[in-house]
Amino acid sequence: MKVINICVAGAGTMGSGIALCAAQNGFKVILFDLNSQVMEKAISSIEKNLSTLLEKNKITAEEKQTIFNSITFTSDIQDCKASLIIEAIVEKMAAKTDLFNQLALINSSETIFASNTSSLSVDDLQRNVPNPERVAGMHFFNPAQIMKLVEVVKAVNTSEQTISALVEVCKKLQKTPVVCKDAPGFIVNRVARHYYLEAMRMVEKGIATMESVDILMEASGFKMGPFKLMDLIGNDINLAVSQSLYDAFEQEPRFQPSELQIEKVRKGDLGKKTGKGFYDYHS
């Protein structure tokens, strides 16, 4: 199962980052999204990232053009034919299943389908997709073109050939692949959940301010404090993962979502992408 080209379905922050990473490392890439505004933002983001690399002398002007030209931007699902398809759409099982089933109709039975889900069950996803042995998880971290870790998730029916192919792709993308079995939150989100939840509980109880927590955690060696990181990830996405784990562990108190974050999402203060989250990014 040799991966020659990659289709990324979903051109949001994560999808565009994955597409850029793949293009930077020699793959022909198809980036698909039905939303024209999302696609325009993705194109602008990719151009900006490449310009930054050029300014820092990390790439030449010729390399910049080559990388950009290796990405095909499309809103036509019929264009989404590749040896590896990575979905990075909304965290809803029905939407992911529907997308994979549409793509299965126009792709080879050997095309690998990888979900970038951070919280949904890959076991459940592959049950409703043809040839479930070629369905796996491929969980990147934001920003995908920079962060080195990728969780390669082996579901109950995923073949060893599929996992081997995804590990090989990760290495070509200059990533560090970590293979794990499908379980709520995989490895990172399960362990890191308390980095966010305990931080918010401390603020809710008046033990510390969010600024103090962030300053202290960064001084302790973390690259980003929990509140800054939640704003970067998106409070809606971060909350969805907490809720998913809370449900998966039958309302285990240690995974209970924070009212502080629930209120942020209710108000639409999702973080950097909306200009305001725990911090204000308008200025």
C-alpha positions as CSV (number, residue, x, y, z in Angstrom):
1,M,0.0,0.0,0.0
2,K,2.2,2.8,-1.3
3,V,0.9,6.4,-0.8
4,I,1.6,8.5,-3.9
5,N,-0.8,11.4,-3.4
6,I,-2.9,12.8,-0.6
7,C,-6.4,14.3,-0.5
8,V,-7.3,16.4,2.5
9,A,-11.0,16.9,3.0
10,G,-11.7,20.0,5.0
11,A,-9.8,23.2,4.5
12,G,-10.1,24.6,8.0
13,T,-7.0,25.4,10.2
14,M,-6.1,21.7,10.6
15,G,-6.9,20.6,7.1
16,S,-4.9,23.5,5.4
17,G,-2.0,22.8,7.8
18,I,-2.0,19.1,6.8
19,A,-2.1,20.0,3.1
20,L,0.8,22.4,3.4
21,C,2.8,19.9,5.3
22,A,2.2,17.2,2.7
23,A,3.1,19.6,-0.1
24,Q,6.3,20.7,1.6
25,N,7.4,17.1,1.7
26,G,6.9,16.2,-1.9
27,F,3.4,14.9,-2.1
28,K,0.8,16.0,-4.7
29,V,-2.1,17.2,-2.7
30,I,-5.8,17.8,-3.2
31,L,-7.4,20.2,-0.7
32,F,-11.2,19.9,-0.7
33,D,-13.9,22.1,0.9
34,L,-17.5,23.0,-0.1
35,N,-17.3,26.3,1.7
36,S,-15.7,29.0,-0.6
37,Q,-14.9,31.3,2.3
38,V,-13.1,28.6,4.2
39,M,-11.2,27.7,1.0
40,E,-10.2,31.4,0.4
41,K,-8.9,31.6,4.0
42,A,-7.0,28.3,3.6
43,I,-5.3,29.6,0.4
44,S,-4.4,32.9,2.1
45,S,-3.0,31.0,5.2
46,I,-0.9,28.7,3.0
47,E,0.5,31.6,1.0
48,K,1.3,33.5,4.2
49,N,3.1,30.5,5.8
50,L,5.1,30.0,2.7
51,S,6.0,33.7,2.5
52,T,7.2,33.5,6.1
53,L,9.4,30.5,5.3
54,L,10.8,32.5,2.3
55,E,11.5,35.5,4.5
56,K,13.4,33.3,6.9
57,N,15.4,31.8,4.1
58,K,14.0,28.3,4.9
59,I,12.9,27.9,1.3
60,T,13.7,29.6,-2.0
61,A,11.3,31.5,-4.2
62,E,11.3,28.6,-6.6
63,E,10.5,26.1,-3.8
64,K,7.7,28.3,-2.6
65,Q,6.1,28.3,-6.0
66,T,6.6,24.5,-6.4
67,I,5.0,23.7,-3.0
68,F,2.0,26.0,-3.7
69,N,1.5,24.6,-7.2
70,S,1.5,21.0,-5.9
71,I,-1.8,21.7,-4.1
72,T,-5.0,21.5,-6.0
73,F,-7.8,23.5,-4.4
74,T,-11.3,22.2,-5.2
75,S,-14.9,22.3,-4.1
76,D,-15.8,19.3,-6.4
77,I,-15.9,16.0,-4.5
78,Q,-15.3,14.2,-7.9
79,D,-11.7,15.6,-7.8
80,C,-11.0,13.8,-4.5
81,K,-9.2,10.8,-5.8
82,A,-6.0,9.7,-4.1
83,S,-4.2,6.8,-2.5
84,L,-4.7,8.4,1.0
85,I,-7.6,10.6,2.1
86,I,-7.4,12.4,5.3
87,E,-10.6,14.0,6.6
88,A,-10.4,17.0,8.8
89,I,-14.1,18.1,8.9
90,V,-16.5,18.8,11.7
91,E,-16.4,16.4,14.7
92,K,-19.7,14.7,13.9
93,M,-19.8,11.0,13.2
94,A,-22.6,11.2,10.7
95,A,-20.8,13.8,8.7
96,K,-17.5,11.8,8.6
97,T,-19.3,8.6,7.7
98,D,-21.2,10.3,4.9
99,L,-18.1,11.8,3.5
100,F,-16.1,8.6,3.5
101,N,-19.0,6.7,1.9
102,Q,-19.2,9.3,-0.9
103,L,-15.5,9.1,-1.4
104,A,-15.5,5.3,-1.4
105,L,-17.7,5.4,-4.5
106,I,-15.1,7.3,-6.6
107,N,-11.9,5.8,-5.1
108,S,-10.1,2.4,-5.2
109,S,-11.0,-0.2,-2.6
110,E,-7.4,0.1,-1.5
111,T,-7.5,3.9,-0.9
112,I,-6.7,4.5,2.8
113,F,-9.2,6.6,4.7
114,A,-7.7,8.4,7.7
115,S,-9.7,10.4,10.2
116,N,-8.1,13.3,11.9
117,T,-10.7,13.0,14.7
118,S,-9.5,13.9,18.2
119,S,-12.4,12.4,20.1
120,L,-14.7,10.1,18.0
121,S,-14.4,6.4,17.9
122,V,-12.5,5.1,14.9
123,D,-14.1,1.7,15.6
124,D,-17.5,3.1,15.1
125,L,-16.5,5.1,12.1
126,Q,-15.1,2.1,10.2
127,R,-18.1,-0.1,10.9
128,N,-20.1,2.0,8.4
129,V,-17.5,2.4,5.7
130,P,-16.8,-0.2,2.9
131,N,-13.5,-2.1,3.3
132,P,-13.1,-1.1,7.0
133,E,-9.6,-2.6,7.1
134,R,-8.3,0.5,5.2
135,V,-9.9,3.0,7.8
136,A,-7.7,4.3,10.6
137,G,-7.1,7.4,12.7
138,M,-4.4,9.9,11.9
139,H,-4.5,12.6,14.5
140,F,-2.4,15.6,13.8
141,F,-1.9,18.5,16.3
142,N,-2.3,22.2,15.6
143,P,-0.5,23.8,13.8
144,A,-0.2,20.6,11.7
145,Q,2.7,21.9,9.5
146,I,4.8,22.5,12.6
147,M,3.8,20.0,15.4
148,K,5.8,16.8,15.1
149,L,3.5,14.3,16.8
150,V,0.9,12.2,14.9
151,E,-1.2,9.6,16.7
152,V,-1.8,6.7,14.2
153,V,-5.0,5.0,15.5
154,K,-5.5,1.3,14.9
155,A,-9.2,0.4,15.1
156,V,-10.5,-3.1,15.6
157,N,-10.7,-3.9,11.8
158,T,-7.7,-1.8,10.6
159,S,-5.1,-3.9,8.8
160,E,-1.4,-4.0,9.7
161,Q,-0.7,-2.9,6.1
162,T,-2.8,0.2,6.6
163,I,-1.0,1.1,9.8
164,S,2.4,0.5,8.2
165,A,1.5,2.7,5.2
166,L,0.4,5.5,7.5
167,V,3.5,5.3,9.7
168,E,5.6,5.5,6.5
169,V,3.7,8.6,5.4
170,C,4.2,10.2,8.8
171,K,8.0,9.7,8.4
172,K,7.9,11.2,4.9
173,L,6.1,14.2,6.4
174,Q,9.0,14.4,9.0
175,K,6.5,13.6,11.8
176,T,6.9,11.3,14.8
177,P,4.2,8.6,14.5
178,V,2.9,7.0,17.7
179,V,0.6,3.9,17.1
180,C,-2.2,3.4,19.6
181,K,-5.4,1.4,19.7
182,D,-8.7,3.1,19.5
183,A,-9.8,4.3,22.9
184,P,-11.5,7.5,24.2
185,G,-9.2,10.4,23.7
186,F,-6.4,8.2,22.3
187,I,-3.3,9.0,24.3
188,V,-2.7,12.7,24.1
189,N,-6.2,14.0,24.7
190,R,-6.8,11.6,27.5
191,V,-3.7,12.5,29.4
192,A,-3.8,16.3,28.5
193,R,-7.5,16.7,29.5
194,H,-6.5,17.5,33.0
195,Y,-4.1,20.1,31.9
196,Y,-7.1,22.1,30.7
197,L,-9.8,20.9,33.2
198,E,-7.7,21.4,36.4
199,A,-6.6,24.8,35.2
200,M,-10.2,25.9,34.7
201,R,-11.3,24.4,38.1
202,M,-8.6,26.5,39.8
203,V,-9.8,29.7,38.2
204,E,-13.5,28.8,38.9
205,K,-12.7,28.4,42.6
206,G,-10.7,31.6,42.7
207,I,-7.4,29.8,43.5
208,A,-5.5,31.6,40.7
209,T,-6.1,33.7,37.7
210,M,-5.8,32.3,34.2
211,E,-2.9,34.6,33.5
212,S,-1.1,33.3,36.6
213,V,-1.7,29.7,35.6
214,D,-0.4,30.3,32.0
215,I,2.7,32.2,33.2
216,L,3.6,29.5,35.8
217,M,3.0,26.5,33.4
218,E,5.1,28.2,30.7
219,A,7.8,29.0,33.3
220,S,7.7,25.3,34.2
221,G,8.7,24.3,30.6
222,F,5.4,24.0,28.8
223,K,5.5,25.9,25.5
224,M,2.0,27.3,26.0
225,G,-0.2,27.7,29.1
226,P,-3.6,25.8,29.1
227,F,-5.7,28.9,28.5
228,K,-3.6,30.2,25.6
229,L,-3.6,26.6,24.2
230,M,-7.4,26.3,24.4
231,D,-7.7,29.6,22.6
232,L,-5.4,28.3,19.9
233,I,-7.2,25.0,19.5
234,G,-10.6,26.6,19.7
235,N,-12.8,26.4,22.8
236,D,-15.6,24.7,20.9
237,I,-13.2,21.9,19.8
238,N,-11.6,21.6,23.2
239,L,-15.0,21.4,24.9
240,A,-16.3,18.8,22.4
241,V,-13.3,16.5,23.3
242,S,-14.0,17.0,27.1
243,Q,-17.6,16.2,26.5
244,S,-16.8,13.1,24.4
245,L,-14.5,11.7,27.1
246,Y,-17.0,12.6,29.9
247,D,-19.6,10.6,28.0
248,A,-17.3,7.7,27.1
249,F,-16.3,7.3,30.7
250,E,-19.9,7.3,31.9
251,Q,-19.8,10.8,33.5
252,E,-16.6,10.2,35.4
253,P,-16.2,13.5,37.5
254,R,-12.6,13.9,36.5
255,F,-13.6,14.4,32.9
256,Q,-16.6,16.8,33.6
257,P,-16.5,19.8,31.2
258,S,-15.9,23.2,32.8
259,E,-18.8,25.7,33.1
260,L,-16.2,28.4,32.4
261,Q,-15.5,26.9,28.9
262,I,-19.2,26.1,28.3
263,E,-20.0,29.7,28.8
264,K,-17.3,30.8,26.5
265,V,-18.6,28.6,23.7
266,R,-22.2,29.7,24.4
267,K,-21.1,33.3,23.9
268,G,-19.2,32.5,20.7
269,D,-15.8,33.3,22.3
270,L,-14.0,30.4,20.7
271,G,-10.5,31.8,20.8
272,K,-8.1,33.1,18.2
273,K,-10.3,32.2,15.3
274,T,-13.1,34.5,16.5
275,G,-10.8,37.2,18.0
276,K,-11.8,36.4,21.6
277,G,-11.6,33.5,23.9
278,F,-10.0,33.5,27.4
279,Y,-7.9,36.3,25.9
280,D,-8.9,39.2,23.6
281,Y,-7.1,39.1,20.2
282,H,-8.8,42.1,18.6
283,S,-6.0,44.6,19.4
